[in-house]
Amino acid sequence: MGSAIVPSKDLMSLFTSALYERHAEMCKAFSNANRLMILSALGEREMSVAAIAEKLGRALGTVSPHLLMMKQRRVLLSRKQGNRVFYRLANPKMLQAFDLIREILYEQVKQEGLLARKLEHERAQKKKEIGGRRGR
């Protein structure tokens, strides 16, 4: 019977550390609204640089550096066809993560809206109380 090779704690720690570093690098790709819009557009299908720029209403010079940055971080894959470059998501599971984050943001905005309405209601009540005291 063979025994399984168990990695040392140091090796696992290095692996975990490297994984966190890679995670942080990937997340940098998501820290810009233009890049998020690009990723959303590419969630539908593979697109050329020009098509992405047109869909987002952005200049090619704005879109291209974002695409390159995301390709370098392995978020996007590209292929050339003649003189055109096409991009697609490296892993469609990324969209599931975006959907989850968007759901969290929606809940936060909704909660903030409820809180704002509650505070406005309390403020209006206090104004009424103050106005009532002055009228005496």
Buried (B, 14 or more C-beta within 10 A) or exposed (E): EEEEEEEEEEEEEEEEEEEEEEEEEBEEBBEEEEBBBBBBBBBEEEBEBEBBBEBBEBEEEEBBEBBBBBBEBEBBBBEEEEEEBBBBBBEEEBBEEBEEEEEEEEEEEEEEEEEEEEEEEEEEEEEEEEEEEEEE
